[in-house]
Amino acid sequence: MRSIRFAAVAMTLLAIIGAWLTMSINRFPKDWLTTPNMAVVVSVIGLTYVVPALISTAICNSVASTKR
């Protein structure tokens, strides 16, 4: 039950972060978007690869087992 709870909370947070980023990306300074910054690169990689992998793992672990 913890896995599905984690997946639901993580998906909600990911949706909120995505919506916020969509609405506020045009307010960022142009230098932030054109010059690679290590913190931005790491956060984008985390949001793109790591977080969805954790969420999908939690969803897979929350499926009821058929073994008894």
PDB file of N, CA, C, O and CB in Angstrom:
ATOM      1  N   MET A   1       0.820  -1.191   0.000  1.00  0.00           N
ATOM      2  CA  MET A   1       0.000   0.000   0.000  1.00  0.00           C
ATOM      3  C   MET A   1       0.868   1.260   0.000  1.00  0.00           C
ATOM      4  O   MET A   1       0.472   2.297  -0.532  1.00  0.00           O
ATOM      5  CB  MET A   1      -0.935  -0.005   1.204  1.00  0.00           C
ATOM      6  N   ARG A   2       2.059   1.157   0.604  1.00  0.00           N
ATOM      7  CA  ARG A   2       2.945   2.316   0.621  1.00  0.00           C
ATOM      8  C   ARG A   2       3.418   2.682  -0.773  1.00  0.00           C
ATOM      9  O   ARG A   2       3.592   3.862  -1.078  1.00  0.00           O
ATOM     10  CB  ARG A   2       4.139   2.051   1.515  1.00  0.00           C
ATOM     11  N   SER A   3       3.629   1.690  -1.622  1.00  0.00           N
ATOM     12  CA  SER A   3       4.132   1.959  -2.971  1.00  0.00           C
ATOM     13  C   SER A   3       3.142   2.764  -3.785  1.00  0.00           C
ATOM     14  O   SER A   3       3.526   3.709  -4.474  1.00  0.00           O
ATOM     15  CB  SER A   3       4.449   0.660  -3.688  1.00  0.00           C
ATOM     16  N   ILE A   4       1.879   2.403  -3.715  1.00  0.00           N
ATOM     17  CA  ILE A   4       0.878   3.137  -4.494  1.00  0.00           C
ATOM     18  C   ILE A   4       0.689   4.540  -3.932  1.00  0.00           C
ATOM     19  O   ILE A   4       0.424   5.478  -4.684  1.00  0.00           O
ATOM     20  CB  ILE A   4      -0.464   2.382  -4.503  1.00  0.00           C
ATOM     21  N   ARG A   5       0.820   4.689  -2.634  1.00  0.00           N
ATOM     22  CA  ARG A   5       0.738   6.018  -2.028  1.00  0.00           C
ATOM     23  C   ARG A   5       1.903   6.893  -2.499  1.00  0.00           C
ATOM     24  O   ARG A   5       1.719   8.059  -2.851  1.00  0.00           O
ATOM     25  CB  ARG A   5       0.735   5.910  -0.484  1.00  0.00           C
ATOM     26  N   PHE A   6       3.108   6.305  -2.497  1.00  0.00           N
ATOM     27  CA  PHE A   6       4.277   7.022  -2.991  1.00  0.00           C
ATOM     28  C   PHE A   6       4.100   7.407  -4.458  1.00  0.00           C
ATOM     29  O   PHE A   6       4.414   8.530  -4.851  1.00  0.00           O
ATOM     30  CB  PHE A   6       5.539   6.170  -2.815  1.00  0.00           C
ATOM     31  N   ALA A   7       3.598   6.477  -5.259  1.00  0.00           N
ATOM     32  CA  ALA A   7       3.401   6.752  -6.685  1.00  0.00           C
ATOM     33  C   ALA A   7       2.386   7.867  -6.897  1.00  0.00           C
ATOM     34  O   ALA A   7       2.585   8.731  -7.752  1.00  0.00           O
ATOM     35  CB  ALA A   7       2.944   5.486  -7.413  1.00  0.00           C
ATOM     36  N   ALA A   8       1.310   7.857  -6.132  1.00  0.00           N
ATOM     37  CA  ALA A   8       0.283   8.887  -6.286  1.00  0.00           C
ATOM     38  C   ALA A   8       0.812  10.271  -5.885  1.00  0.00           C
ATOM     39  O   ALA A   8       0.571  11.260  -6.576  1.00  0.00           O
ATOM     40  CB  ALA A   8      -0.952   8.532  -5.444  1.00  0.00           C
ATOM     41  N   VAL A   9       1.522  10.325  -4.783  1.00  0.00           N
ATOM     42  CA  VAL A   9       2.083  11.607  -4.337  1.00  0.00           C
ATOM     43  C   VAL A   9       3.144  12.090  -5.318  1.00  0.00           C
ATOM     44  O   VAL A   9       3.181  13.274  -5.656  1.00  0.00           O
ATOM     45  CB  VAL A   9       2.687  11.478  -2.919  1.00  0.00           C
ATOM     46  N   ALA A  10       4.001  11.194  -5.777  1.00  0.00           N
ATOM     47  CA  ALA A  10       5.057  11.582  -6.705  1.00  0.00           C
ATOM     48  C   ALA A  10       4.489  12.049  -8.041  1.00  0.00           C
ATOM     49  O   ALA A  10       4.980  13.025  -8.608  1.00  0.00           O
ATOM     50  CB  ALA A  10       6.013  10.420  -6.927  1.00  0.00           C
ATOM     51  N   MET A  11       3.475  11.379  -8.547  1.00  0.00           N
ATOM     52  CA  MET A  11       2.850  11.806  -9.802  1.00  0.00           C
ATOM     53  C   MET A  11       2.201  13.174  -9.648  1.00  0.00           C
ATOM     54  O   MET A  11       2.273  14.004 -10.553  1.00  0.00           O
ATOM     55  CB  MET A  11       1.808  10.778 -10.262  1.00  0.00           C
ATOM     56  N   THR A  12       1.571  13.408  -8.508  1.00  0.00           N
ATOM     57  CA  THR A  12       0.958  14.720  -8.259  1.00  0.00           C
ATOM     58  C   THR A  12       2.016  15.809  -8.201  1.00  0.00           C
ATOM     59  O   THR A  12       1.841  16.875  -8.792  1.00  0.00           O
ATOM     60  CB  THR A  12       0.152  14.702  -6.952  1.00  0.00           C
ATOM     61  N   LEU A  13       3.107  15.554  -7.496  1.00  0.00           N
ATOM     62  CA  LEU A  13       4.188  16.539  -7.422  1.00  0.00           C
ATOM     63  C   LEU A  13       4.830  16.773  -8.780  1.00  0.00           C
ATOM     64  O   LEU A  13       5.161  17.908  -9.123  1.00  0.00           O
ATOM     65  CB  LEU A  13       5.244  16.088  -6.424  1.00  0.00           C
ATOM     66  N   LEU A  14       5.008  15.715  -9.553  1.00  0.00           N
ATOM     67  CA  LEU A  14       5.576  15.862 -10.891  1.00  0.00           C
ATOM     68  C   LEU A  14       4.659  16.683 -11.792  1.00  0.00           C
ATOM     69  O   LEU A  14       5.134  17.489 -12.592  1.00  0.00           O
ATOM     70  CB  LEU A  14       5.833  14.489 -11.514  1.00  0.00           C
ATOM     71  N   ALA A  15       3.366  16.485 -11.668  1.00  0.00           N
ATOM     72  CA  ALA A  15       2.411  17.273 -12.449  1.00  0.00           C
ATOM     73  C   ALA A  15       2.428  18.745 -12.027  1.00  0.00           C
ATOM     74  O   ALA A  15       2.358  19.636 -12.875  1.00  0.00           O
ATOM     75  CB  ALA A  15       0.995  16.698 -12.293  1.00  0.00           C
ATOM     76  N   ILE A  16       2.520  18.997 -10.728  1.00  0.00           N
ATOM     77  CA  ILE A  16       2.569  20.379 -10.236  1.00  0.00           C
ATOM     78  C   ILE A  16       3.840  21.071 -10.703  1.00  0.00           C
ATOM     79  O   ILE A  16       3.799  22.219 -11.145  1.00  0.00           O
ATOM     80  CB  ILE A  16       2.484  20.411  -8.701  1.00  0.00           C
ATOM     81  N   ILE A  17       4.976  20.374 -10.606  1.00  0.00           N
ATOM     82  CA  ILE A  17       6.246  20.949 -11.052  1.00  0.00           C
ATOM     83  C   ILE A  17       6.213  21.209 -12.557  1.00  0.00           C
ATOM     84  O   ILE A  17       6.680  22.251 -13.016  1.00  0.00           O
ATOM     85  CB  ILE A  17       7.421  20.013 -10.695  1.00  0.00           C
ATOM     86  N   GLY A  18       5.672  20.282 -13.316  1.00  0.00           N
ATOM     87  CA  GLY A  18       5.571  20.461 -14.766  1.00  0.00           C
ATOM     88  C   GLY A  18       4.673  21.625 -15.141  1.00  0.00           C
ATOM     89  O   GLY A  18       5.000  22.396 -16.043  1.00  0.00           O
ATOM     90  N   ALA A  19       3.549  21.760 -14.458  1.00  0.00           N
ATOM     91  CA  ALA A  19       2.643  22.875 -14.731  1.00  0.00           C
ATOM     92  C   ALA A  19       3.289  24.204 -14.359  1.00  0.00           C
ATOM     93  O   ALA A  19       3.165  25.185 -15.093  1.00  0.00           O
ATOM     94  CB  ALA A  19       1.327  22.696 -13.965  1.00  0.00           C
ATOM     95  N   TRP A  20       3.978  24.238 -13.218  1.00  0.00           N
ATOM     96  CA  TRP A  20       4.654  25.467 -12.817  1.00  0.00           C
ATOM     97  C   TRP A  20       5.746  25.832 -13.818  1.00  0.00           C
ATOM     98  O   TRP A  20       5.885  26.996 -14.194  1.00  0.00           O
ATOM     99  CB  TRP A  20       5.251  25.319 -11.409  1.00  0.00           C
ATOM    100  N   LEU A  21       6.515  24.842 -14.247  1.00  0.00           N
ATOM    101  CA  LEU A  21       7.595  25.100 -15.188  1.00  0.00           C
ATOM    102  C   LEU A  21       7.054  25.586 -16.532  1.00  0.00           C
ATOM    103  O   LEU A  21       7.645  26.464 -17.160  1.00  0.00           O
ATOM    104  CB  LEU A  21       8.436  23.841 -15.382  1.00  0.00           C
ATOM    105  N   THR A  22       5.951  25.024 -16.965  1.00  0.00           N
ATOM    106  CA  THR A  22       5.339  25.448 -18.217  1.00  0.00           C
ATOM    107  C   THR A  22       4.892  26.899 -18.154  1.00  0.00           C
ATOM    108  O   THR A  22       5.052  27.646 -19.119  1.00  0.00           O
ATOM    109  CB  THR A  22       4.159  24.556 -18.554  1.00  0.00           C
ATOM    110  N   MET A  23       4.340  27.292 -17.031  1.00  0.00           N
ATOM    111  CA  MET A  23       3.822  28.661 -16.919  1.00  0.00           C
ATOM    112  C   MET A  23       4.921  29.691 -16.638  1.00  0.00           C
ATOM    113  O   MET A  23       4.729  30.872 -16.926  1.00  0.00           O
ATOM    114  CB  MET A  23       2.777  28.725 -15.819  1.00  0.00           C
ATOM    115  N   SER A  24       6.056  29.280 -16.090  1.00  0.00           N
ATOM    116  CA  SER A  24       7.047  30.268 -15.681  1.00  0.00           C
ATOM    117  C   SER A  24       8.352  30.219 -16.469  1.00  0.00           C
ATOM    118  O   SER A  24       9.269  30.980 -16.162  1.00  0.00           O
ATOM    119  CB  SER A  24       7.346  30.091 -14.243  1.00  0.00           C
ATOM    120  N   ILE A  25       8.466  29.353 -17.472  1.00  0.00           N
ATOM    121  CA  ILE A  25       9.718  29.239 -18.213  1.00  0.00           C
ATOM    122  C   ILE A  25      10.047  30.527 -18.961  1.00  0.00           C
ATOM    123  O   ILE A  25      11.221  30.854 -19.133  1.00  0.00           O
ATOM    124  CB  ILE A  25       9.646  28.075 -19.191  1.00  0.00           C
ATOM    125  N   ASN A  26       9.034  31.259 -19.407  1.00  0.00           N
ATOM    126  CA  ASN A  26       9.310  32.493 -20.136  1.00  0.00           C
ATOM    127  C   ASN A  26       9.771  33.628 -19.221  1.00  0.00           C
ATOM    128  O   ASN A  26      10.225  34.662 -19.711  1.00  0.00           O
ATOM    129  CB  ASN A  26       8.077  32.923 -20.897  1.00  0.00           C
ATOM    130  N   ARG A  27       9.665  33.457 -17.919  1.00  0.00           N
ATOM    131  CA  ARG A  27      10.136  34.474 -16.975  1.00  0.00           C
ATOM    132  C   ARG A  27      11.584  34.270 -16.568  1.00  0.00           C
ATOM    133  O   ARG A  27      12.182  35.148 -15.945  1.00  0.00           O
ATOM    134  CB  ARG A  27       9.267  34.478 -15.745  1.00  0.00           C
ATOM    135  N   PHE A  28      12.155  33.128 -16.911  1.00  0.00           N
ATOM    136  CA  PHE A  28      13.550  32.866 -16.576  1.00  0.00           C
ATOM    137  C   PHE A  28      14.449  33.769 -17.408  1.00  0.00           C
ATOM    138  O   PHE A  28      14.116  34.089 -18.549  1.00  0.00           O
ATOM    139  CB  PHE A  28      13.906  31.378 -16.807  1.00  0.00           C
ATOM    140  N   PRO A  29      15.572  34.178 -16.859  1.00  0.00           N
ATOM    141  CA  PRO A  29      16.527  34.960 -17.657  1.00  0.00           C
ATOM    142  C   PRO A  29      17.043  34.142 -18.848  1.00  0.00           C
ATOM    143  O   PRO A  29      17.198  32.924 -18.750  1.00  0.00           O
ATOM    144  CB  PRO A  29      17.714  35.425 -16.776  1.00  0.00           C
ATOM    145  N   LYS A  30      17.305  34.814 -19.960  1.00  0.00           N
ATOM    146  CA  LYS A  30      17.756  34.116 -21.169  1.00  0.00           C
ATOM    147  C   LYS A  30      19.062  33.362 -20.940  1.00  0.00           C
ATOM    148  O   LYS A  30      19.280  32.313 -21.546  1.00  0.00           O
ATOM    149  CB  LYS A  30      17.930  35.109 -22.314  1.00  0.00           C
ATOM    150  N   ASP A  31      19.930  33.876 -20.077  1.00  0.00           N
ATOM    151  CA  ASP A  31      21.197  33.195 -19.800  1.00  0.00           C
ATOM    152  C   ASP A  31      20.974  31.814 -19.185  1.00  0.00           C
ATOM    153  O   ASP A  31      21.751  30.893 -19.435  1.00  0.00           O
ATOM    154  CB  ASP A  31      22.058  34.044 -18.869  1.00  0.00           C
ATOM    155  N   TRP A  32      19.937  31.668 -18.395  1.00  0.00           N
ATOM    156  CA  TRP A  32      19.638  30.380 -17.765  1.00  0.00           C
ATOM    157  C   TRP A  32      19.270  29.335 -18.814  1.00  0.00           C
ATOM    158  O   TRP A  32      19.546  28.148 -18.641  1.00  0.00           O
ATOM    159  CB  TRP A  32      18.496  30.531 -16.745  1.00  0.00           C
ATOM    160  N   LEU A  33      18.648  29.780 -19.898  1.00  0.00           N
ATOM    161  CA  LEU A  33      18.154  28.849 -20.900  1.00  0.00           C
ATOM    162  C   LEU A  33      19.174  28.567 -22.000  1.00  0.00           C
ATOM    163  O   LEU A  33      19.071  27.552 -22.689  1.00  0.00           O
ATOM    164  CB  LEU A  33      16.890  29.384 -21.509  1.00  0.00           C
ATOM    165  N   THR A  34      20.155  29.451 -22.174  1.00  0.00           N
ATOM    166  CA  THR A  34      21.108  29.276 -23.260  1.00  0.00           C
ATOM    167  C   THR A  34      22.475  28.789 -22.793  1.00  0.00           C
ATOM    168  O   THR A  34      23.176  28.121 -23.553  1.00  0.00           O
ATOM    169  CB  THR A  34      21.266  30.564 -23.998  1.00  0.00           C
ATOM    170  N   THR A  35      22.867  29.106 -21.570  1.00  0.00           N
ATOM    171  CA  THR A  35      24.163  28.693 -21.042  1.00  0.00           C
ATOM    172  C   THR A  35      23.977  27.472 -20.151  1.00  0.00           C
ATOM    173  O   THR A  35      23.219  27.532 -19.183  1.00  0.00           O
ATOM    174  CB  THR A  35      24.838  29.849 -20.256  1.00  0.00           C
ATOM    175  N   PRO A  36      24.650  26.365 -20.455  1.00  0.00           N
ATOM    176  CA  PRO A  36      24.489  25.179 -19.616  1.00  0.00           C
ATOM    177  C   PRO A  36      24.999  25.417 -18.195  1.00  0.00           C
ATOM    178  O   PRO A  36      26.117  25.891 -17.995  1.00  0.00           O
ATOM    179  CB  PRO A  36      25.221  23.995 -20.238  1.00  0.00           C
ATOM    180  N   ASN A  37      24.187  25.092 -17.244  1.00  0.00           N
ATOM    181  CA  ASN A  37      24.543  25.196 -15.833  1.00  0.00           C
ATOM    182  C   ASN A  37      24.429  23.787 -15.242  1.00  0.00           C
ATOM    183  O   ASN A  37      23.449  23.087 -15.494  1.00  0.00           O
ATOM    184  CB  ASN A  37      23.614  26.233 -15.065  1.00  0.00           C
ATOM    185  N   MET A  38      25.409  23.382 -14.473  1.00  0.00           N
ATOM    186  CA  MET A  38      25.434  22.010 -13.964  1.00  0.00           C
ATOM    187  C   MET A  38      24.202  21.696 -13.111  1.00  0.00           C
ATOM    188  O   MET A  38      23.668  20.590 -13.189  1.00  0.00           O
ATOM    189  CB  MET A  38      26.703  21.779 -13.147  1.00  0.00           C
ATOM    190  N   ALA A  39      23.749  22.644 -12.307  1.00  0.00           N
ATOM    191  CA  ALA A  39      22.574  22.399 -11.461  1.00  0.00           C
ATOM    192  C   ALA A  39      21.323  22.202 -12.309  1.00  0.00           C
ATOM    193  O   ALA A  39      20.496  21.345 -11.995  1.00  0.00           O
ATOM    194  CB  ALA A  39      22.364  23.565 -10.477  1.00  0.00           C
ATOM    195  N   VAL A  40      21.173  22.965 -13.360  1.00  0.00           N
ATOM    196  CA  VAL A  40      20.004  22.827 -14.235  1.00  0.00           C
ATOM    197  C   VAL A  40      20.063  21.502 -14.986  1.00  0.00           C
ATOM    198  O   VAL A  40      19.050  20.816 -15.122  1.00  0.00           O
ATOM    199  CB  VAL A  40      19.924  24.006 -15.233  1.00  0.00           C
ATOM    200  N   VAL A  41      21.242  21.146 -15.471  1.00  0.00           N
ATOM    201  CA  VAL A  41      21.392  19.888 -16.203  1.00  0.00           C
ATOM    202  C   VAL A  41      21.071  18.701 -15.301  1.00  0.00           C
ATOM    203  O   VAL A  41      20.367  17.781 -15.716  1.00  0.00           O
ATOM    204  CB  VAL A  41      22.820  19.756 -16.766  1.00  0.00           C
ATOM    205  N   VAL A  42      21.577  18.714 -14.080  1.00  0.00           N
ATOM    206  CA  VAL A  42      21.315  17.618 -13.143  1.00  0.00           C
ATOM    207  C   VAL A  42      19.833  17.544 -12.780  1.00  0.00           C
ATOM    208  O   VAL A  42      19.273  16.451 -12.699  1.00  0.00           O
ATOM    209  CB  VAL A  42      22.158  17.790 -11.872  1.00  0.00           C
ATOM    210  N   SER A  43      19.194  18.693 -12.562  1.00  0.00           N
ATOM    211  CA  SER A  43      17.772  18.672 -12.211  1.00  0.00           C
ATOM    212  C   SER A  43      16.910  18.193 -13.381  1.00  0.00           C
ATOM    213  O   SER A  43      15.932  17.476 -13.173  1.00  0.00           O
ATOM    214  CB  SER A  43      17.317  20.065 -11.764  1.00  0.00           C
ATOM    215  N   VAL A  44      17.260  18.579 -14.595  1.00  0.00           N
ATOM    216  CA  VAL A  44      16.500  18.114 -15.758  1.00  0.00           C
ATOM    217  C   VAL A  44      16.681  16.607 -15.952  1.00  0.00           C
ATOM    218  O   VAL A  44      15.718  15.900 -16.248  1.00  0.00           O
ATOM    219  CB  VAL A  44      16.939  18.873 -17.030  1.00  0.00           C
ATOM    220  N   ILE A  45      17.889  16.124 -15.790  1.00  0.00           N
ATOM    221  CA  ILE A  45      18.124  14.678 -15.903  1.00  0.00           C
ATOM    222  C   ILE A  45      17.355  13.935 -14.816  1.00  0.00           C
ATOM    223  O   ILE A  45      16.781  12.876 -15.066  1.00  0.00           O
ATOM    224  CB  ILE A  45      19.639  14.356 -15.805  1.00  0.00           C
ATOM    225  N   GLY A  46      17.347  14.494 -13.610  1.00  0.00           N
ATOM    226  CA  GLY A  46      16.596  13.869 -12.529  1.00  0.00           C
ATOM    227  C   GLY A  46      15.113  13.827 -12.803  1.00  0.00           C
ATOM    228  O   GLY A  46      14.468  12.798 -12.597  1.00  0.00           O
ATOM    229  N   LEU A  47      14.562  14.939 -13.269  1.00  0.00           N
ATOM    230  CA  LEU A  47      13.128  14.983 -13.567  1.00  0.00           C
ATOM    231  C   LEU A  47      12.761  14.156 -14.787  1.00  0.00           C
ATOM    232  O   LEU A  47      11.627  13.692 -14.908  1.00  0.00           O
ATOM    233  CB  LEU A  47      12.686  16.412 -13.776  1.00  0.00           C
ATOM    234  N   THR A  48      13.713  13.970 -15.693  1.00  0.00           N
ATOM    235  CA  THR A  48      13.416  13.242 -16.917  1.00  0.00           C
ATOM    236  C   THR A  48      13.573  11.732 -16.772  1.00  0.00           C
ATOM    237  O   THR A  48      12.777  10.967 -17.316  1.00  0.00           O
ATOM    238  CB  THR A  48      14.302  13.733 -18.019  1.00  0.00           C
ATOM    239  N   TYR A  49      14.603  11.302 -16.036  1.00  0.00           N
ATOM    240  CA  TYR A  49      14.908   9.872 -15.978  1.00  0.00           C
ATOM    241  C   TYR A  49      14.717   9.244 -14.601  1.00  0.00           C
ATOM    242  O   TYR A  49      14.130   8.168 -14.489  1.00  0.00           O
ATOM    243  CB  TYR A  49      16.311   9.652 -16.418  1.00  0.00           C
ATOM    244  N   VAL A  50      15.195   9.891 -13.577  1.00  0.00           N
ATOM    245  CA  VAL A  50      15.219   9.266 -12.252  1.00  0.00           C
ATOM    246  C   VAL A  50      13.828   9.228 -11.626  1.00  0.00           C
ATOM    247  O   VAL A  50      13.388   8.175 -11.164  1.00  0.00           O
ATOM    248  CB  VAL A  50      16.184  10.014 -11.331  1.00  0.00           C
ATOM    249  N   VAL A  51      13.143  10.346 -11.607  1.00  0.00           N
ATOM    250  CA  VAL A  51      11.823  10.403 -10.957  1.00  0.00           C
ATOM    251  C   VAL A  51      10.812   9.481 -11.639  1.00  0.00           C
ATOM    252  O   VAL A  51      10.125   8.736 -10.939  1.00  0.00           O
ATOM    253  CB  VAL A  51      11.294  11.843 -10.963  1.00  0.00           C
ATOM    254  N   PRO A  52      10.685   9.493 -12.974  1.00  0.00           N
ATOM    255  CA  PRO A  52       9.753   8.530 -13.586  1.00  0.00           C
ATOM    256  C   PRO A  52      10.128   7.071 -13.340  1.00  0.00           C
ATOM    257  O   PRO A  52       9.248   6.218 -13.225  1.00  0.00           O
ATOM    258  CB  PRO A  52       9.678   8.772 -15.070  1.00  0.00           C
ATOM    259  N   ALA A  53      11.422   6.776 -13.258  1.00  0.00           N
ATOM    260  CA  ALA A  53      11.828   5.396 -12.964  1.00  0.00           C
ATOM    261  C   ALA A  53      11.397   4.997 -11.559  1.00  0.00           C
ATOM    262  O   ALA A  53      10.933   3.876 -11.350  1.00  0.00           O
ATOM    263  CB  ALA A  53      13.354   5.234 -13.114  1.00  0.00           C
ATOM    264  N   LEU A  54      11.545   5.898 -10.598  1.00  0.00           N
ATOM    265  CA  LEU A  54      11.101   5.598  -9.238  1.00  0.00           C
ATOM    266  C   LEU A  54       9.585   5.430  -9.173  1.00  0.00           C
ATOM    267  O   LEU A  54       9.082   4.540  -8.486  1.00  0.00           O
ATOM    268  CB  LEU A  54      11.546   6.703  -8.281  1.00  0.00           C
ATOM    269  N   ILE A  55       8.869   6.278  -9.882  1.00  0.00           N
ATOM    270  CA  ILE A  55       7.403   6.192  -9.870  1.00  0.00           C
ATOM    271  C   ILE A  55       6.934   4.894 -10.524  1.00  0.00           C
ATOM    272  O   ILE A  55       6.042   4.228 -10.000  1.00  0.00           O
ATOM    273  CB  ILE A  55       6.783   7.406 -10.596  1.00  0.00           C
ATOM    274  N   SER A  56       7.525   4.531 -11.657  1.00  0.00           N
ATOM    275  CA  SER A  56       7.093   3.293 -12.316  1.00  0.00           C
ATOM    276  C   SER A  56       7.452   2.066 -11.488  1.00  0.00           C
ATOM    277  O   SER A  56       6.710   1.084 -11.484  1.00  0.00           O
ATOM    278  CB  SER A  56       7.721   3.182 -13.707  1.00  0.00           C
ATOM    279  N   THR A  57       8.577   2.111 -10.792  1.00  0.00           N
ATOM    280  CA  THR A  57       8.922   1.010  -9.892  1.00  0.00           C
ATOM    281  C   THR A  57       7.917   0.895  -8.757  1.00  0.00           C
ATOM    282  O   THR A  57       7.518  -0.209  -8.384  1.00  0.00           O
ATOM    283  CB  THR A  57      10.329   1.202  -9.327  1.00  0.00           C
ATOM    284  N   ALA A  58       7.510   2.026  -8.210  1.00  0.00           N
ATOM    285  CA  ALA A  58       6.513   2.004  -7.141  1.00  0.00           C
ATOM    286  C   ALA A  58       5.180   1.469  -7.641  1.00  0.00           C
ATOM    287  O   ALA A  58       4.492   0.740  -6.926  1.00  0.00           O
ATOM    288  CB  ALA A  58       6.328   3.403  -6.556  1.00  0.00           C
ATOM    289  N   ILE A  59       4.816   1.825  -8.859  1.00  0.00           N
ATOM    290  CA  ILE A  59       3.556   1.319  -9.415  1.00  0.00           C
ATOM    291  C   ILE A  59       3.643  -0.189  -9.618  1.00  0.00           C
ATOM    292  O   ILE A  59       2.695  -0.911  -9.309  1.00  0.00           O
ATOM    293  CB  ILE A  59       3.222   2.024 -10.753  1.00  0.00           C
ATOM    294  N   CYS A  60       4.775  -0.670 -10.136  1.00  0.00           N
ATOM    295  CA  CYS A  60       4.928  -2.110 -10.342  1.00  0.00           C
ATOM    296  C   CYS A  60       4.930  -2.867  -9.016  1.00  0.00           C
ATOM    297  O   CYS A  60       4.403  -3.977  -8.938  1.00  0.00           O
ATOM    298  CB  CYS A  60       6.215  -2.399 -11.110  1.00  0.00           C
ATOM    299  N   ASN A  61       5.510  -2.287  -7.989  1.00  0.00           N
ATOM    300  CA  ASN A  61       5.536  -2.953  -6.691  1.00  0.00           C
ATOM    301  C   ASN A  61       4.181  -2.925  -5.996  1.00  0.00           C
ATOM    302  O   ASN A  61       3.937  -3.708  -5.078  1.00  0.00           O
ATOM    303  CB  ASN A  61       6.575  -2.310  -5.803  1.00  0.00           C
ATOM    304  N   SER A  62       3.302  -2.033  -6.425  1.00  0.00           N
ATOM    305  CA  SER A  62       2.004  -1.946  -5.771  1.00  0.00           C
ATOM    306  C   SER A  62       0.983  -2.927  -6.349  1.00  0.00           C
ATOM    307  O   SER A  62      -0.076  -3.138  -5.757  1.00  0.00           O
ATOM    308  CB  SER A  62       1.473  -0.539  -5.882  1.00  0.00           C
ATOM    309  N   VAL A  63       1.292  -3.523  -7.491  1.00  0.00           N
ATOM    310  CA  VAL A  63       0.377  -4.487  -8.104  1.00  0.00           C
ATOM    311  C   VAL A  63       0.340  -5.728  -7.227  1.00  0.00           C
ATOM    312  O   VAL A  63       1.373  -6.211  -6.764  1.00  0.00           O
ATOM    313  CB  VAL A  63       0.813  -4.845  -9.568  1.00  0.00           C
ATOM    314  N   ALA A  64      -0.844  -6.225  -7.012  1.00  0.00           N
ATOM    315  CA  ALA A  64      -1.012  -7.402  -6.163  1.00  0.00           C
ATOM    316  C   ALA A  64      -0.312  -8.610  -6.797  1.00  0.00           C
ATOM    317  O   ALA A  64      -0.386  -8.826  -8.007  1.00  0.00           O
ATOM    318  CB  ALA A  64      -2.519  -7.702  -5.937  1.00  0.00           C
ATOM    319  N   SER A  65       0.344  -9.363  -5.977  1.00  0.00           N
ATOM    320  CA  SER A  65       1.049 -10.555  -6.450  1.00  0.00           C
ATOM    321  C   SER A  65       0.066 -11.694  -6.670  1.00  0.00           C
ATOM    322  O   SER A  65      -0.912 -11.841  -5.937  1.00  0.00           O
ATOM    323  CB  SER A  65       2.142 -10.977  -5.449  1.00  0.00           C
ATOM    324  N   THR A  66       0.342 -12.501  -7.697  1.00  0.00           N
ATOM    325  CA  THR A  66      -0.522 -13.653  -7.955  1.00  0.00           C
ATOM    326  C   THR A  66       0.031 -14.907  -7.286  1.00  0.00           C
ATOM    327  O   THR A  66      -0.653 -15.930  -7.248  1.00  0.00           O
ATOM    328  CB  THR A  66      -0.674 -13.883  -9.466  1.00  0.00           C
ATOM    329  N   LYS A  67       1.256 -14.850  -6.758  1.00  0.00           N
ATOM    330  CA  LYS A  67       1.819 -16.001  -6.072  1.00  0.00           C
ATOM    331  C   LYS A  67       1.240 -16.105  -4.664  1.00  0.00           C
ATOM    332  O   LYS A  67       0.926 -15.097  -4.031  1.00  0.00           O
ATOM    333  CB  LYS A  67       3.354 -15.904  -6.022  1.00  0.00           C
ATOM    334  N   ARG A  68       1.106 -17.321  -4.192  1.00  0.00           N
ATOM    335  CA  ARG A  68       0.647 -17.529  -2.821  1.00  0.00           C
ATOM    336  C   ARG A  68       1.500 -18.522  -2.148  1.00  0.00           C
ATOM    337  O   ARG A  68       1.276 -18.837  -0.980  1.00  0.00           O
ATOM    338  CB  ARG A  68      -0.787 -17.972  -2.775  1.00  0.00           C
TER     339      ARG A  68
END
